[in-house]
Amino acid sequence: MRIGMAKKKVVIVGGGYVGYEVAKELDAHADVTLIEQCEAFVQPPATIRALLDPALLDQIVLPYDRLLKTGQVVRGRAVSVSQSEVTLEDGNVYPADFIVLATGSSYAAPFKPAGDSIDDFRKASADVSAQLAAAKSVAIVGAGAVGTELAGEIAAAQPGKDITLISSDDTLFPMYPARLGTQLKRKLERAGVSVVLGQRVEDLQRMDVPYAGSVKLTDGRVVTADLVFPVVGSKPNTALIQTLPGVNAVPSGRIKTDKWLRPSDFPIVFIAGDIADVGDGMTIVAISRQNPWLIRTLKQVLNGQAIEDQKPYAPWKMAPILVPLGPKIGNSWLFATVGDWITRKMKGKELFIPKYRKAFGLSR
Ligand SMILES: Cc1cc2nc3c(=O)[nH]c(=O)nc-3n(C[C@H](O)[C@H](O)[C@H](O)COP(=O)(O)OP(=O)(O)OC[C@H]3O[C@@H](n4cnc5c(N)ncnc54)[C@H](O)[C@@H]3O)c2cc1C
């Protein structure tokens, strides 16, 4: 940018893993506005352990006020997007040269804030934490990373509970080399977790919140538990983006993009993260690849280069994954299956909490 030239305006909607980092990294290069409906950033990977260690919540709810040096974080809900501006529910309009939509996804309570209130999120977490402490038996429906980690965290912190982890797949983590799933299963069983594979739950009563009750499996078995956790995946938040012309959703609800992460007929609008169907999973690991590309590419277009001259985004072929089972054990796939020590060092012990506190200008 030449001296005296006004900085270009970048408006980012959604201050999750995509939004906070893109805003922070472009802060010195553009006039950045980050629009976020929620009072604070919350780190979902640590919301699992917070059910066993409620004091952790104070470490993982991160206010936005120290995130940007020159740009602004605006609290509000974006309701419409045009070629040149973003409009909020309160009527305020933010002009933009470039727009990034990163509205992410929703998840069953108490693993992500359901709306804009941190008090409500804290209450949901505290309620389930108390129910979990009192429960003698727990059934976890869904054995993706969240379900598997939840089983491991409960077994590690509250041993002696009757924990059942249920998956409709025949193995844990079927997308990965078999060793990852078999090792995790063995460690869970050693910790006292019953791992039920190849069984679909026919009658999940609630998708939004844990409840006391029973679930019926495909083979007719009934599992009764003081607390049934529905952990069957993330739901992309695409209401805003669906209003753009030319948008194309896939059956999962995520939105297709061109080679440069643009989803619509508006060439200045980009998307990334959980809403974007670009060949990656709905994970922070995916975002750790998308964000550097997006930041680099936006810097080039802010400098006046054509987007079509930039290298297209290429997704992970097979993304790494870290699966702690509590703070001490676990397995990961980091282009080979690795065990407790690396999983503990990289994720299990601290859950990346210091990294995000630092990014938000907070002490450890
Ligand atoms: C319990 C749990 C544990 C997880 N653990 C891991 C893990 O260990 N590793 C991993 O790789 N992935 C993990 N994930 C997945 C990870 O959390 C998501 O992939 C990630 O949060 C997606 O980031 P995002 O920026 O796309 O969206 P989000 O993090 O969902 O952020 C979107 C933001 O947009 C805001 N927003 C939405 N609509 C609007 C609007 N209209 N106006 C203003 N603001 C809006 C929301 O309030 C939200 O803050 C986990 C998920 C869960 C639920």
The ligand as an SDF file (V2000), in Angstrom:
LIG
                    3D

 53 58  0  0  0  0  0  0  0  0999 V2000
  -16.7080  -30.3470   21.3430 C   0  0  0  0  0  0  0  0  0  0  0  0
  -15.9090  -30.0780   20.1100 C   0  0  0  0  0  0  0  0  0  0  0  0
  -14.5630  -30.3870   20.0940 C   0  0  0  0  0  0  0  0  0  0  0  0
  -13.8020  -30.1700   18.9560 C   0  0  0  0  0  0  0  0  0  0  0  0
  -12.4920  -30.5140   18.9730 N   0  0  0  0  0  0  0  0  0  0  0  0
  -11.7390  -30.3370   17.8740 C   0  0  0  0  0  0  0  0  0  0  0  0
  -10.3600  -30.6980   17.8970 C   0  0  0  0  0  0  0  0  0  0  0  0
   -9.8380  -31.1450   18.9150 O   0  0  0  0  0  0  0  0  0  0  0  0
   -9.6540  -30.5340   16.7540 N   0  0  0  0  0  0  0  0  0  0  0  0
  -10.2040  -30.0430   15.6130 C   0  0  0  0  0  0  0  0  0  0  0  0
   -9.5050  -29.9490   14.6080 O   0  0  0  0  0  0  0  0  0  0  0  0
  -11.5180  -29.6760   15.5730 N   0  0  0  0  0  0  0  0  0  0  0  0
  -12.2940  -29.8070   16.6760 C   0  0  0  0  0  0  0  0  0  0  0  0
  -13.6140  -29.4340   16.6580 N   0  0  0  0  0  0  0  0  0  0  0  0
  -14.1790  -28.7950   15.4560 C   0  0  0  0  0  0  0  0  0  0  0  0
  -13.9440  -27.2760   15.5100 C   0  0  0  0  0  0  0  0  0  0  0  0
  -14.4120  -26.7400   16.7130 O   0  0  0  0  0  0  0  0  0  0  0  0
  -14.5970  -26.5890   14.3100 C   0  0  0  0  0  0  0  0  0  0  0  0
  -14.0980  -27.1520   13.1360 O   0  0  0  0  0  0  0  0  0  0  0  0
  -14.3450  -25.0850   14.3450 C   0  0  0  0  0  0  0  0  0  0  0  0
  -14.9250  -24.5010   15.4730 O   0  0  0  0  0  0  0  0  0  0  0  0
  -14.8850  -24.4200   13.0820 C   0  0  0  0  0  0  0  0  0  0  0  0
  -14.4370  -23.0980   13.0560 O   0  0  0  0  0  0  0  0  0  0  0  0
  -15.2190  -21.9920   12.1910 P   0  0  0  0  0  0  0  0  0  0  0  0
  -14.4250  -20.7330   12.3390 O   0  0  0  0  0  0  0  0  0  0  0  0
  -15.5330  -22.5160   10.8480 O   0  0  0  0  0  0  0  0  0  0  0  0
  -16.5970  -21.8380   12.9290 O   0  0  0  0  0  0  0  0  0  0  0  0
  -17.0300  -21.6780   14.4890 P   0  0  0  0  0  0  0  0  0  0  0  0
  -15.8870  -22.0070   15.3860 O   0  0  0  0  0  0  0  0  0  0  0  0
  -18.2860  -22.4290   14.5830 O   0  0  0  0  0  0  0  0  0  0  0  0
  -17.2680  -20.1260   14.5910 O   0  0  0  0  0  0  0  0  0  0  0  0
  -18.2960  -19.4870   13.8860 C   0  0  0  0  0  0  0  0  0  0  0  0
  -18.5980  -18.1940   14.6080 C   0  0  0  0  0  0  0  0  0  0  0  0
  -19.5090  -17.4370   13.8080 O   0  0  0  0  0  0  0  0  0  0  0  0
  -20.4490  -16.8080   14.6530 C   0  0  0  0  0  0  0  0  0  0  0  0
  -21.6370  -16.5320   13.8390 N   0  0  0  0  0  0  0  0  0  0  0  0
  -22.4360  -17.4270   13.2070 C   0  0  0  0  0  0  0  0  0  0  0  0
  -23.3700  -16.7990   12.4820 N   0  0  0  0  0  0  0  0  0  0  0  0
  -23.1570  -15.4620   12.6600 C   0  0  0  0  0  0  0  0  0  0  0  0
  -23.8040  -14.2900   12.1600 C   0  0  0  0  0  0  0  0  0  0  0  0
  -24.8340  -14.3570   11.3020 N   0  0  0  0  0  0  0  0  0  0  0  0
  -23.3250  -13.0820   12.5410 N   0  0  0  0  0  0  0  0  0  0  0  0
  -22.2730  -12.9800   13.4000 C   0  0  0  0  0  0  0  0  0  0  0  0
  -21.6340  -14.0670   13.9080 N   0  0  0  0  0  0  0  0  0  0  0  0
  -22.0670  -15.2860   13.5250 C   0  0  0  0  0  0  0  0  0  0  0  0
  -20.6790  -17.8130   15.7650 C   0  0  0  0  0  0  0  0  0  0  0  0
  -21.1600  -17.1800   16.9420 O   0  0  0  0  0  0  0  0  0  0  0  0
  -19.2720  -18.3970   15.9530 C   0  0  0  0  0  0  0  0  0  0  0  0
  -18.5330  -17.7000   16.9450 O   0  0  0  0  0  0  0  0  0  0  0  0
  -14.4080  -29.6260   17.7920 C   0  0  0  0  0  0  0  0  0  0  0  0
  -15.7710  -29.3070   17.8090 C   0  0  0  0  0  0  0  0  0  0  0  0
  -16.5190  -29.5280   18.9520 C   0  0  0  0  0  0  0  0  0  0  0  0
  -17.9770  -29.1720   18.9710 C   0  0  0  0  0  0  0  0  0  0  0  0
  1  2  1  0
  2  3  1  0
  2 52  2  0
  3  4  2  0
  4  5  1  0
  4 50  1  0
  5  6  2  0
  6  7  1  0
  6 13  1  0
  7  8  2  0
  7  9  1  0
  9 10  1  0
 10 11  2  0
 10 12  1  0
 12 13  2  0
 13 14  1  0
 14 15  1  0
 14 50  1  0
 15 16  1  0
 16 17  1  0
 16 18  1  0
 18 19  1  0
 18 20  1  0
 20 21  1  0
 20 22  1  0
 22 23  1  0
 23 24  1  0
 24 25  2  0
 24 26  1  0
 24 27  1  0
 27 28  1  0
 28 29  2  0
 28 30  1  0
 28 31  1  0
 31 32  1  0
 32 33  1  0
 33 34  1  0
 33 48  1  0
 34 35  1  0
 35 36  1  0
 35 46  1  0
 36 37  1  0
 36 45  1  0
 37 38  2  0
 38 39  1  0
 39 40  1  0
 39 45  2  0
 40 41  1  0
 40 42  2  0
 42 43  1  0
 43 44  2  0
 44 45  1  0
 46 47  1  0
 46 48  1  0
 48 49  1  0
 50 51  2  0
 51 52  1  0
 52 53  1  0
M  END
$$$$
